[in-house]
Amino acid sequence: MRHQLLEEALQAVQQITSPDWKALALSRIAQIVAQEDEEKAAELMDDAFAFARQIRDPQWQMSVFFTLLQTFAAIAPEEAFEMAMEPQTEPLAMMALSEAVEHLIARNKEFARRFLQDAQRVAEKIDDLDAREEAFSALAESWALVDFKAAQRLIARIRQPATKATALCAVARELAKTDKEAAKNLAFQAAELVKKLRDPEEKTLALDELVEVLCLLDETEQALAFAHQQPFPERQAVALSVVAQKLVPQNPEQARSLLQEGAALAKQVRDPDRQASAWRNLAGVMAALDLDQAITWTQQIADEDWRNWTLGDIAAVVAERDPNEALKIADQISDEEERSSALADVAIAVAKGDLQRALEIVRSLPDPFYRVQALCEIAKQLG
C-alpha cells in the first residue's frame, strides 16, 4: 500500500504546472522514498533541482532551493554540503543547511561536526554584526545536537541581549529532549536577559520564544507571567493562546479563561492583520474546547485569506474527533488552494483510524500539490 501511495503521488506531480510547486512536491516524495531507496530519492531530488532552476523570481527561487537543500541533506549529506559551499550561495545556504543537522547526525555524527565547524567559519566571515550574531544563534541550536559545550561557547560570543536570549531558548528547546534540568537553566538565563530588554520590538520577539520554551519545559506559571509582559495586545493574545494550548489537557477551564482574556485583547487591536493573527491563534486553540466559540471568533476576521487560514486550522483540530464536522468546516473555505490544504490535513488525521475514508478525501482534492502532501504523509504513517 505504501508503495502504491507513493506511485500515486508521483502521478499527481505530473498534474502540477508551476515549476516551484513541482520541485517542492518531488522533494516531499523523495523524503519518504529515501527510507527504502536512497538512489531513487536522489534521482527525484535531481529532478526537483532541475525544476527549481526554472523559477523566474530570484528570491523565491533561492527560498525553494534552500528547502530542497535541507531535504537533500537527509539523503546525500556530502553532496548537499558541496552544493552549499558554492560561492554564490555559501553564507545563506550554510545557515539553511544547519537546520538539517539532525538528519546528518543520524547518518554520520563526525560529518555533522565537520559541517558545523565549516558553517561556523562561514558565519564568522559575515561583516554585519547583527547578521553575524543571528547566524551564531542559528548555529548554536544545531551545535546543541552535537556538542552542548560548543553551543554554549558560541552563545557566549553573542553580545546583543535579544539575540542571546533567543539563542538560549533555541538551545534549551533542543536540550529539553535529553536533559530537562539543564534546559530549564538556559531558559531561566534567557528570562533574565528578556527582563532587561527595553525595545518593544526586540522584547516581543524574545518573549515569543521564551513563553514557548517555558511551556515545553512545563514551567506554565512562569510562561504565563512572561506572556502578560508582551508589550503589544495582539502578541499578548497569541502568547496567552500558547499557554492555553499547554493547559488544555490538564486544566481546560483555565485554558478557556486565558483564551477569553486573549479575545478581549484581540478586540483592542486596530491593525486588521495583527488582529486577524490574534484571532487565528485563539480560535485554533479554542477549537479543542468549544467549536462554536472558535467559529464565532473566526467570523470576527474581515480578511478572507486570514479567515480561510483560520478555518483550516480549526478543521485540522476537529478532524480526529469528528471527521464529518471537519469536512463541513473545510468546505467553508472559499479559496480552492487553501481548501485543498485544509482537506489534506483532515485526510491525514482521518488516516489514523480509517485509511479508505482518508484516501477518498485525498483523491477529491482539486489541488494536486496538496494531494501529494497528503499521500506522502499517509505513506509515512504506514511506516
C-alpha positions as CSV (number, residue, x, y, z in Angstrom):
1,M,0.0,0.0,0.0
2,R,2.8,2.4,0.9
3,H,4.5,1.9,-2.5
4,Q,1.1,2.4,-4.3
5,L,0.5,5.7,-2.5
6,L,4.0,7.0,-3.5
7,E,3.3,6.0,-7.1
8,E,0.0,7.8,-6.9
9,A,1.8,10.9,-5.6
10,L,4.3,10.8,-8.5
11,Q,1.3,10.7,-10.9
12,A,-0.2,13.7,-9.1
13,V,3.1,15.6,-9.6
14,Q,2.5,15.4,-13.4
15,Q,-0.6,17.5,-12.9
16,I,1.3,20.3,-11.2
17,T,2.1,23.0,-13.8
18,S,4.3,25.5,-11.9
19,P,8.0,24.5,-11.5
20,D,8.2,25.7,-7.9
21,W,5.4,23.6,-6.6
22,K,6.6,20.7,-8.8
23,A,10.0,20.9,-7.2
24,L,8.7,21.0,-3.7
25,A,6.3,18.1,-4.3
26,L,9.1,15.9,-5.7
27,S,11.2,16.9,-2.7
28,R,8.4,15.7,-0.3
29,I,8.2,12.3,-2.2
30,A,12.0,11.9,-2.0
31,Q,11.9,12.3,1.7
32,I,9.6,9.3,2.1
33,V,11.3,7.2,-0.7
34,A,14.7,7.7,0.9
35,Q,13.7,5.5,3.8
36,E,13.8,2.5,1.5
37,D,15.7,3.6,-1.7
38,E,18.2,6.4,-1.4
39,E,19.3,6.1,-5.0
40,K,15.8,6.7,-6.3
41,A,15.3,9.5,-3.8
42,A,18.5,11.2,-5.1
43,E,17.1,10.9,-8.7
44,L,13.9,12.6,-7.6
45,M,15.9,15.4,-5.9
46,D,17.9,15.8,-9.2
47,D,14.5,16.4,-10.9
48,A,13.4,18.8,-8.1
49,F,16.5,20.9,-8.5
50,A,16.0,21.0,-12.3
51,F,12.5,22.4,-11.9
52,A,13.8,24.9,-9.2
53,R,16.2,26.3,-11.8
54,Q,13.1,27.2,-14.0
55,I,11.7,29.6,-11.3
56,R,12.0,33.1,-12.5
57,D,11.7,35.1,-9.3
58,P,15.3,35.1,-7.9
59,Q,14.3,35.4,-4.2
60,W,11.6,32.8,-4.4
61,Q,14.0,30.5,-6.3
62,M,16.5,30.8,-3.5
63,S,13.9,30.0,-0.9
64,V,12.8,26.9,-2.8
65,F,16.5,26.0,-3.3
66,F,17.2,26.1,0.4
67,T,14.1,23.9,1.1
68,L,15.3,21.4,-1.4
69,L,18.8,21.5,0.1
70,Q,17.5,20.7,3.5
71,T,15.8,17.6,2.2
72,F,18.8,16.6,0.1
73,A,21.0,16.8,3.2
74,A,19.0,14.0,4.8
75,I,19.5,11.8,1.6
76,A,23.0,12.7,0.5
77,P,24.7,14.9,3.1
78,E,28.1,15.1,1.4
79,E,26.6,16.2,-1.9
80,A,24.3,18.7,-0.2
81,F,27.4,20.1,1.6
82,E,29.2,20.6,-1.7
83,M,26.2,22.5,-3.2
84,A,26.0,24.7,-0.1
85,M,29.7,25.6,-0.4
86,E,29.2,27.1,-3.9
87,P,30.5,30.7,-3.6
88,Q,27.3,32.4,-4.8
89,T,25.2,30.7,-2.1
90,E,27.6,29.8,0.6
91,P,26.7,32.1,3.6
92,L,22.9,31.7,3.4
93,A,22.9,28.1,2.2
94,M,25.2,27.1,5.1
95,M,22.7,28.6,7.5
96,A,19.8,26.8,5.8
97,L,21.7,23.5,6.0
98,S,22.4,24.0,9.7
99,E,18.7,23.2,10.3
100,A,19.3,19.8,8.7
101,V,22.0,18.8,11.1
102,E,19.7,16.4,13.0
103,H,19.5,14.3,9.8
104,L,23.2,14.4,9.4
105,I,23.8,13.2,12.9
106,A,21.7,10.1,12.3
107,R,23.9,9.2,9.4
108,N,27.4,10.4,10.5
109,K,28.0,12.4,13.7
110,E,31.5,13.2,12.7
111,F,30.4,14.5,9.4
112,A,27.8,16.7,11.2
113,R,30.5,18.1,13.4
114,R,32.8,18.9,10.5
115,F,29.8,20.5,8.7
116,L,29.1,22.7,11.7
117,Q,32.7,23.7,12.0
118,D,32.7,24.8,8.4
119,A,29.3,26.6,8.8
120,Q,30.7,28.5,11.8
121,R,33.7,29.5,9.7
122,V,31.4,30.9,7.1
123,A,29.3,32.7,9.8
124,E,32.4,34.3,11.2
125,K,33.1,36.0,7.9
126,I,29.8,37.9,7.9
127,D,30.7,41.6,8.2
128,D,27.4,42.9,9.6
129,L,27.4,42.4,13.4
130,D,23.7,41.8,13.7
131,A,23.6,39.3,10.8
132,R,26.7,37.5,12.2
133,E,25.1,37.1,15.6
134,E,21.9,35.9,14.1
135,A,23.9,33.3,12.3
136,F,25.7,32.3,15.6
137,S,22.2,31.9,17.2
138,A,21.0,29.6,14.4
139,L,24.3,27.6,14.6
140,A,24.2,27.3,18.4
141,E,20.8,25.5,18.1
142,S,22.4,23.0,15.7
143,W,25.6,22.6,17.8
144,A,23.3,21.6,20.8
145,L,22.5,18.4,18.9
146,V,26.2,17.5,18.6
147,D,28.2,19.3,21.3
148,F,26.4,21.2,24.0
149,K,29.6,22.9,25.2
150,A,30.3,24.2,21.7
151,A,26.8,25.6,21.6
152,Q,27.5,27.4,24.9
153,R,30.8,28.8,23.6
154,L,29.0,30.2,20.5
155,I,26.2,31.8,22.6
156,A,28.9,33.4,24.8
157,R,30.1,35.3,21.7
158,I,26.7,36.9,21.1
159,R,26.6,40.4,22.6
160,Q,23.1,41.5,21.6
161,P,20.8,40.6,24.6
162,A,17.8,39.9,22.5
163,T,19.7,37.6,20.1
164,K,21.4,35.9,23.0
165,A,18.1,35.3,24.7
166,T,16.6,33.8,21.5
167,A,19.7,31.6,21.2
168,L,19.4,30.4,24.7
169,C,15.7,29.5,24.2
170,A,16.6,27.6,21.0
171,V,19.3,25.6,22.6
172,A,17.0,24.9,25.6
173,R,14.4,23.6,23.2
174,E,16.8,21.0,21.8
175,L,18.3,20.2,25.2
176,A,14.9,19.5,26.7
177,K,14.9,16.2,24.8
178,T,17.8,14.8,26.8
179,D,18.4,17.0,29.9
180,K,15.3,18.9,31.1
181,E,17.0,20.5,34.1
182,A,19.9,21.9,32.1
183,A,17.3,23.2,29.6
184,K,15.5,24.9,32.3
185,N,18.7,26.6,33.5
186,L,19.2,28.0,30.0
187,A,15.6,29.2,29.8
188,F,15.9,31.0,33.1
189,Q,19.1,32.7,31.8
190,A,17.1,33.8,28.8
191,A,14.4,35.1,31.1
192,E,16.8,37.3,33.0
193,L,18.0,38.8,29.7
194,V,14.4,39.4,28.5
195,K,13.6,41.3,31.7
196,K,16.3,43.9,30.8
197,L,15.1,44.5,27.2
198,R,13.7,47.9,26.6
199,D,13.0,48.0,22.8
200,P,9.3,46.8,22.4
201,E,10.0,45.0,19.0
202,E,13.0,43.1,20.4
203,K,11.2,42.3,23.6
204,T,8.1,40.9,21.9
205,L,10.2,38.6,19.7
206,A,12.2,37.3,22.6
207,L,9.1,36.8,24.7
208,D,7.5,34.7,21.9
209,E,10.4,32.3,22.1
210,L,10.6,32.3,25.9
211,V,6.9,31.6,26.5
212,E,7.0,28.7,24.1
213,V,10.1,27.1,25.6
214,L,8.8,27.5,29.2
215,C,5.6,25.8,28.2
216,L,7.7,23.0,26.7
217,L,9.6,22.6,30.0
218,D,6.3,22.5,32.0
219,E,7.0,25.9,33.6
220,T,3.5,27.0,32.9
221,E,3.2,29.6,35.7
222,Q,6.4,31.4,34.5
223,A,5.3,31.2,30.9
224,L,2.0,32.9,31.9
225,A,3.8,35.6,33.8
226,F,6.0,36.4,30.8
227,A,3.0,36.2,28.4
228,H,1.5,39.1,30.4
229,Q,4.7,41.1,29.8
230,Q,4.1,41.2,26.0
231,P,4.1,44.9,25.1
232,F,1.6,44.6,22.2
233,P,-2.0,43.4,22.8
234,E,-2.1,41.1,19.7
235,R,1.2,39.4,20.8
236,Q,0.0,39.1,24.4
237,A,-3.2,37.4,23.0
238,V,-1.0,35.0,21.0
239,A,1.2,34.3,24.0
240,L,-1.9,33.5,26.1
241,S,-3.0,31.1,23.4
242,V,0.3,29.3,23.6
243,V,0.0,28.8,27.4
244,A,-3.7,27.8,26.9
245,Q,-2.7,25.2,24.4
246,K,-0.4,23.7,27.1
247,L,-3.2,23.7,29.7
248,V,-6.0,22.2,27.5
249,P,-5.3,18.6,28.5
250,Q,-4.9,19.0,32.3
251,N,-6.8,22.3,33.1
252,P,-9.3,23.1,30.3
253,E,-11.2,25.7,32.4
254,Q,-8.0,27.7,33.0
255,A,-7.2,27.3,29.3
256,R,-10.7,28.7,28.4
257,S,-10.2,31.6,30.7
258,L,-6.9,32.5,29.2
259,L,-8.4,32.4,25.7
260,Q,-11.2,34.6,26.7
261,E,-8.7,37.1,28.2
262,G,-6.9,36.9,24.8
263,A,-10.1,37.6,23.0
264,A,-10.6,40.8,25.0
265,L,-7.1,41.9,24.0
266,A,-7.7,41.0,20.3
267,K,-10.8,43.3,20.2
268,Q,-8.5,46.2,21.2
269,V,-6.2,45.7,18.2
270,R,-6.7,48.3,15.4
271,D,-4.4,46.9,12.7
272,P,-6.5,44.3,10.7
273,D,-3.7,41.9,10.0
274,R,-2.4,41.9,13.6
275,Q,-5.9,41.4,14.9
276,A,-6.5,38.6,12.4
277,S,-3.3,36.9,13.6
278,A,-4.5,37.0,17.2
279,W,-8.0,35.7,16.3
280,R,-6.4,32.8,14.3
281,N,-4.2,31.7,17.2
282,L,-7.0,32.0,19.8
283,A,-9.6,30.2,17.6
284,G,-7.2,27.4,16.7
285,V,-6.8,26.5,20.4
286,M,-10.4,27.1,21.4
287,A,-11.5,24.6,18.7
288,A,-10.3,21.8,21.1
289,L,-12.6,23.2,23.8
290,D,-15.6,24.9,22.2
291,L,-16.1,24.7,18.5
292,D,-18.9,27.1,18.3
293,Q,-16.9,29.8,20.1
294,A,-13.9,29.1,17.8
295,I,-16.2,29.6,14.7
296,T,-17.6,32.8,16.3
297,W,-14.2,34.3,16.7
298,T,-13.3,33.3,13.1
299,Q,-16.2,35.3,11.9
300,Q,-14.6,38.4,13.5
301,I,-11.9,38.2,10.8
302,A,-12.7,40.5,7.9
303,D,-9.9,39.5,5.6
304,E,-10.8,36.5,3.5
305,D,-7.3,34.9,3.5
306,W,-6.9,35.1,7.2
307,R,-10.4,33.7,7.7
308,N,-9.6,30.8,5.3
309,W,-6.4,30.0,7.2
310,T,-8.2,30.0,10.5
311,L,-10.9,27.7,9.2
312,G,-8.2,25.4,8.0
313,D,-6.6,25.4,11.5
314,I,-9.9,24.6,13.1
315,A,-10.7,21.8,10.7
316,A,-7.3,20.1,11.5
317,V,-8.1,20.3,15.2
318,V,-11.6,18.8,14.8
319,A,-10.6,16.1,12.3
320,E,-9.5,13.4,14.7
321,R,-12.6,13.5,16.9
322,D,-15.2,14.4,14.2
323,P,-14.2,14.0,10.6
324,N,-17.6,14.9,9.2
325,E,-17.6,18.2,11.1
326,A,-14.1,18.9,10.0
327,L,-15.1,18.4,6.3
328,K,-18.0,20.8,6.8
329,I,-15.6,23.4,8.2
330,A,-13.1,22.9,5.4
331,D,-15.9,23.3,2.8
332,Q,-16.5,26.8,4.1
333,I,-13.1,27.9,2.8
334,S,-13.5,30.0,-0.3
335,D,-10.1,29.7,-1.9
336,E,-9.5,26.4,-3.7
337,E,-5.8,26.1,-2.8
338,E,-6.5,26.8,0.9
339,R,-9.4,24.4,0.9
340,S,-7.2,21.7,-0.5
341,S,-4.6,22.4,2.2
342,A,-7.3,22.1,4.9
343,L,-8.8,18.9,3.5
344,A,-5.3,17.4,3.2
345,D,-4.8,18.0,6.9
346,V,-8.2,16.4,7.6
347,A,-7.3,13.4,5.5
348,I,-4.0,12.9,7.3
349,A,-5.9,12.9,10.7
350,V,-8.6,10.6,9.4
351,A,-6.0,8.1,8.1
352,K,-5.0,7.2,11.6
353,G,-8.4,5.5,12.1
354,D,-9.9,5.0,8.6
355,L,-7.4,4.7,5.8
356,Q,-10.0,4.2,3.0
357,R,-12.0,7.2,4.1
358,A,-8.9,9.3,4.2
359,L,-7.9,8.3,0.6
360,E,-11.3,9.2,-0.6
361,I,-10.8,12.7,0.7
362,V,-7.3,12.9,-0.7
363,R,-8.5,11.9,-4.2
364,S,-11.2,14.5,-4.1
365,L,-8.7,17.4,-3.6
366,P,-8.7,19.8,-6.5
367,D,-5.1,20.9,-6.0
368,P,-2.5,18.2,-7.0
369,F,0.2,19.7,-4.8
370,Y,-1.8,19.0,-1.6
371,R,-2.8,15.6,-2.9
372,V,1.0,14.8,-3.0
373,Q,1.4,16.2,0.5
374,A,-1.4,14.1,1.9
375,L,-0.4,10.9,0.1
376,C,3.2,11.3,1.4
377,E,2.2,11.9,5.0
378,I,-0.2,8.9,4.9
379,A,2.5,6.8,3.4
380,K,4.8,7.9,6.2
381,Q,2.2,6.9,8.8
382,L,2.1,3.4,7.3
383,G,5.8,3.0,8.0
